[in-house]
Amino acid sequence: MPKQRKIWMVLFALIMLAVGQAAATDDDEIKVLVNLKAAKELLMTGNTEEAVSLLTKLNTRLSGMSFDNVEKIRVNVDKAIIAINNGQDSQIYLDESIQLLEPSVMNVDNLPFLIEYFEEEYTEGVTNGEIADYVDYTKAIISIDTFKLIVEISNHPEKEELLALSEEIKTAALNKGDVGNAVEELKNELNLSNNADVNKIIAEMLTTLDKIENEYRAGNVDTALNLASTLYFRQYEEIESLVVTKDRELNERIEEEIGILQERIKNREDISAIEGATDNIRSSLKKIEKVLTAETSPIQLFIESFTIIFREGFEAILIVGAVAAYLIKMGESQRIKSLAYGAGIAIIASIITAILMEQILDLSGEAREIVEGATFLIAVVVLFSVSYWLLSKAHVEKWKKYIESRVNGAIATGSNLGLAAISFIAVYREGFETVLFYKALSIDAGGFSLPVVGGFAIGLGTLLVVYLLFRYIGIKMPVRELFAGTSALLYYLAFRFAGKGILELQEAGVMPSTPLGIPKIGFLGIYPTVETSLIQLALIVALLAGILYLRYSTPSQVSA
């Protein structure tokens, strides 16, 4: 197998492993905690044999798990089993392991899985009003107790309802009765509480729109403008990732409508214009509320998951595939590993960036827009530079002269770094945003469920097929057409990213936004503002200047 193909397969495998671990880790920790507490309960009630059996099975499963402190917990379980068999106290080992797990498990995000785990174990443990398996029955009781404890220490908006329903379920379980209706009611309550967060944010946005109109009528333009900023960065940003996973066009529409509102306030337009803008936003919010609160089927989750990775990764695959094709065409296939290294580092950097943005730095909406805008503009510089370089080598004779000029010096380190930079920028540009999208989708799905992981895996596999096809087609193309086509693709992306990058900075409020009477053309990155148009005009001028230079310069100048 060619070396570069091995590299891509390893990267693919690493990504799949990472997704698999992300999907399994939280659930594993919950199960282990419940099993440890169940073993402790069995020991306290004199069911020593059942406790040892449970811990032995748990110890076997722990060897295939991967989460914080898993090895320490496995060692503790070993010690507990030995202590029990020797007639010694094992509680210290079980308690230590429980304490290691509780900080990560005692979170309201784990409530949906806990009730599902309870239902699973109770079904196995109780049959026709009688205990069929005491261990499973004990795990079911521990699951509902853990559920109640998490709710009790939380600030959940439906706290009282959840506590009442969980107590009803436990009472029925202790009597070995039917818990089906209460469990379904509790599940519905959890779904309603998730929707309540969306409804609450939308209600806050509608209130803010009313305040904007009132402040503007009163002549408080600056206050109205600040409220419009709050509307987007402090409120809509809370649900933006969810909206993107469901309806990207709807997200773009409301972003544009909020931008129009801000511009009309800045320009001190008539109150009727302001009301027209706020009415448009209200209409979009109604659609968003309907989209986000609708029940999502497994098929929908699969499609949404597939769409995210395919949509966000498609352009990166085109860039990397095109560059890989020309490297193979020119007999430089050994340098494809530089592309793989750049992509691999970008994946790691994307995950780290997403964690920093979400958990450590808790970046504001403005800061996120600045990071995204800066990434787009860096991509513009890299893509335009490579596009011009490829264009300069599009003629066969010029390429031959270039190769001859590099024979003695072989391949410069800087060139390899440049290749790595291309794939890094291509992947990183959308990478950390993709991580945030999947986090939002996992919230909607109640975790990294099979449809979410399956959609991601199939999407990733499809991207790999696209890459291989694009590279194969590129190899078959004549040199001139290959270089010219690749150059055109990279220039198109640079042109589009330039407009998008400036737009992100305008949305963050760090760059002015001057209206321009031109239509918006999303797939070209053309937006109706002077600033986005100026940078794209500069790219057009730079392209024309480059073409004229290549046409009238001497061969030696071009191949230098």
C-alpha positions, -999 to 999 in steps of 0.1 A, spaced: 0 0 0 14 35 -9 28 53 21 5 84 16 -26 62 16 -15 46 48 -11 81 63 -47 91 53 -60 58 66 -43 63 99 -58 98 102 -92 85 93 -89 57 119 -78 82 146 -108 105 139 -131 75 141 -115 63 173 -119 98 188 -155 100 178 -162 66 192 -145 75 225 -165 107 227 -197 88 221 -189 62 247 -170 79 276 -199 96 294 -221 66 293 -193 43 304 -187 65 335 -223 65 344 -226 27 341 -194 22 361 -206 45 389 -240 27 391 -223 -7 391 -200 3 419 -228 17 440 -248 -14 434 -219 -37 445 -216 -16 477 -254 -20 483 -252 -58 477 -224 -61 502 -243 -41 528 -274 -63 524 -253 -95 527 -254 -105 490 -216 -111 489 -216 -136 461 -237 -114 438 -214 -84 446 -182 -104 437 -198 -115 404 -208 -79 396 -174 -66 403 -157 -93 383 -178 -86 352 -172 -49 358 -134 -54 360 -135 -72 326 -154 -43 310 -131 -17 325 -102 -30 304 -119 -19 273 -130 16 285 -112 49 282 -119 78 305 -102 97 333 -90 75 362 -102 43 345 -70 25 354 -70 36 390 -107 24 393 -98 -9 377 -70 -14 403 -94 -5 431 -120 -30 418 -92 -57 418 -83 -49 453 -120 -49 464 -125 -84 449 -94 -97 467 -105 -81 500 -140 -96 498 -126 -130 490 -102 -127 520 -131 -116 543 -116 -81 546 -133 -47 543 -135 -36 506 -155 -4 512 -125 19 510 -117 8 475 -153 12 463 -157 46 480 -125 59 464 -136 49 430 -171 64 435 -155 97 445 -134 97 414 -164 93 391 -191 115 408 -177 149 397 -181 141 360 -213 120 363 -233 143 386 -244 165 358 -279 173 345 -267 164 310 -266 127 321 -303 126 332 -316 112 299 -291 83 299 -298 75 336 -335 71 331 -329 49 300 -304 28 320 -329 25 348 -355 13 324 -331 -12 308 -320 -27 342 -355 -27 357 -369 -46 326 -342 -73 332 -345 -73 369 -383 -75 374 -408 -98 356 -445 -101 363 -441 -83 396 -413 -105 409 -376 -100 410 -360 -120 382 -324 -108 387 -315 -91 420 -283 -75 406 -301 -59 377 -329 -48 401 -304 -32 425 -287 -14 396 -322 0 385 -328 13 421 -293 29 422 -299 45 388 -331 63 398 -315 73 432 -286 88 412 -311 106 389 -328 121 420 -296 132 436 -284 150 404 -318 168 402 -317 177 439 -283 195 437 -291 212 404 -308 244 394 -329 226 367 -359 247 356 -382 217 360 -366 206 393 -398 200 413 -416 181 385 -386 159 379 -382 151 416 -419 142 419 -418 119 389 -386 102 399 -400 96 434 -431 81 418 -409 58 397 -389 47 427 -420 39 448 -434 18 419 -400 1 415 -397 -8 452 -432 -24 449 -420 -42 417 -449 -26 399 -454 -11 364 -432 20 359 -438 24 321 -462 54 323 -442 73 349 -409 67 329 -425 80 297 -439 110 315 -404 117 329 -389 114 295 -414 138 281 -406 162 309 -369 160 301 -376 168 264 -399 197 274 -372 211 297 -347 210 268 -372 228 246 -378 252 275 -343 265 272 -349 273 235 -383 289 243 -367 309 270 -340 323 248 -365 331 220 -388 348 245 -358 369 257 -350 379 221 -386 389 215 -385 411 246 -352 426 234 -368 435 200 -396 453 219 -370 472 239 -351 482 208 -382 497 193 -391 516 225 -356 530 230 -353 540 193 -387 558 195 -374 576 226 -344 588 207 -319 566 226 -301 554 195 -269 542 213 -290 521 237 -310 506 208 -278 497 191 -263 481 222 -295 461 226 -292 449 189 -257 437 197 -270 419 228 -297 404 206 -271 386 185 -241 381 207 -256 375 241 -289 357 230 -289 343 195 -254 329 199 -268 306 226 -288 287 200 -269 295 168 -251 261 166 -284 242 171 -300 263 143 -271 256 119 -274 219 124 -311 220 116 -314 248 89 -283 266 77 -303 289 54 -325 300 83 -294 308 104 -280 329 76 -313 347 71 -317 358 107 -280 368 109 -286 390 79 -318 404 93 -301 413 126 -273 430 106 -298 450 86 -314 461 119 -281 473 133 -273 492 101 -307 509 101 -302 520 137 -267 533 129 -281 553 100 -309 567 121 -336 556 97 -373 562 102 -390 541 129 -410 523 103 -378 509 88 -367 498 123 -401 481 128 -399 464 95 -365 449 104 -377 438 138 -408 422 123 -387 402 99 -366 389 129 -397 380 148 -410 360 118 -376 341 116 -377 334 154 -411 318 150 -396 295 124 -366 288 145 -387 279 175 -407 255 154 -376 239 140 -358 235 173 -387 222 194 -398 196 169 -391 160 178 -361 147 159 -362 112 146 -331 89 144 -331 93 106 -331 131 109 -302 129 133 -283 107 109 -289 131 80 -280 161 101 -248 145 113 -238 134 78 -246 168 64 -224 186 89 -192 167 83 -197 165 45 -206 201 41 -179 214 63 -152 191 50 -160 192 12 -140 223 4 -111 211 25 -111 178 6 -112 196 -28 -82 217 -18 -61 188 -5 -71 165 -33 -62 190 -60 -28 197 -45 -22 160 -40 -30 154 -77 -5 178 -90 22 165 -66 17 130 -80 15 143 -116 49 160 -111 65 129 -95 65 145 -60 42 120 -44 65 116 -14 55 151 -4 19 142 1 28 133 37 32 170 43 -5 175 34 -14 146 58 7 161 86 -9 195 81 -44 180 82 -37 159 112 -23 189 132 -54 209 121 -78 183 135 -60 184 168 -59 222 168 -96 223 159 -105 202 189 -83 222 213 -97 255 200 -132 243 204 -125 233 240 -108 266 247 -137 285 232 -164 265 250 -150 256 284 -118 275 293 -120 309 278 -158 311 275 -153 334 246 -181 359 239 -199 359 206 -178 389 194 -146 370 202 -158 339 183 -166 360 152 -131 376 154 -114 342 155 -135 329 126 -129 361 106 -92 360 112 -90 323 101 -108 331 69 -84 360 61 -53 339 68 -68 313 45 -72 340 18 -34 348 20 -24 311 18 -48 301 -10 -41 332 -32 -4 327 -29 -6 290 -39 -31 299 -66 -6 323 -82 23 300 -78 4 272 -96 -7 296 -123 29 306 -129 38 270 -135 9 261 -157 29 260 -189 48 228 -194 81 245 -204 80 268 -174 74 238 -151 103 219 -166 126 249 -161 113 252 -125 121 215 -118 156 218 -134 163 248 -112 155 227 -81 175 196 -90 206 204 -71 188 219 -41 163 190 -40 131 200 -21 134 230 3 120 226 38 100 257 33 81 242 4 71 212 26 59 236 53 39 255 27 22 223 17 14 215 53 1 250 57 -23 246 28 -40 215 43 -38 229 78 -57 261 68 -81 241 47 -91 218 76 -87 242 105 -108 269 88 -140 248 95 -126 224 120 -133 239 154 -167 252 142 -176 216 132 -167 204 167 -191 230 181 -218 219 157 -215 183 168 -216 193 204 -249 211 196 -262 181 177 -253 158 206 -273 180 230 -303 177 206 -298 139 204 -293 134 241 -257 123 236 -235 109 209 -261 84 198 -257 58 171 -274 80 144 -250 109 152 -219 87 152 -231 67 121 -238 99 101 -204 112 110 -187 80 100 -205 77 67 -199 114 59 -162 110 66 -161 79 44 -179 98 16 -153 126 19 -125 100 15 -141 88 -17 -144 123 -30 -107 129 -22 -97 97 -41 -119 105 -71 -107 141 -73 -70 130 -70 -75 103 -97 -92 127 -121 -64 152 -115 -37 127 -123 -53 120 -157 -55 156 -167 -28 173 -188 -3 194 -168 -15 228 -181 -52 221 -174 -44 205 -140 -24 235 -128 -48 261 -143 -79 242 -128 -63 239 -94 -52 275 -94 -88 286 -104 -103 265 -75 -79 280 -49 -85 315 -62 -123 310 -61 -121 299 -24 -98 328 -16 -122 352 -32 -152 337 -13 -133 335 20 -123 372 17 -159 383 17 -169 359 45 -139 369 67 -147 406 65 -184 398 71 -174 379 103 -154 409 115 -183 432 107 -207 410 127 -182 412 156 -183 450 154 -146 455 149 -150 466 113 -175 491 98 -202 479 76 -212 504 48 -242 493 28 -237 489 -10 -265 485 -35 -255 451 -49 -272 417 -44 -259 391 -20 -244 361 -37 -236 336 -10 -217 310 -30 -193 337 -42 -189 353 -8 -203 386 -22 -222 407 4 -238 441 -1 -212 461 19 -184 484 7 -157 467 29 -163 431 16 -164 444 -19 -132 463 -16 -111 433 -5 -126 412 -33 -119 440 -58 -83 440 -45 -81 402 -52 -94 407 -87 -68 435 -93 -41 412 -79 -52 384 -102 -52 405 -133 -18 420 -124 -4 385 -119 -18 373 -152 -3 403 -170 31 398 -153 31 361 -163 22 369 -198 48 396 -204 76 385 -181 106 364 -193 106 326 -187 136 330 -163 116 355 -142 86 332 -139 105 301 -130 126 318 -104 
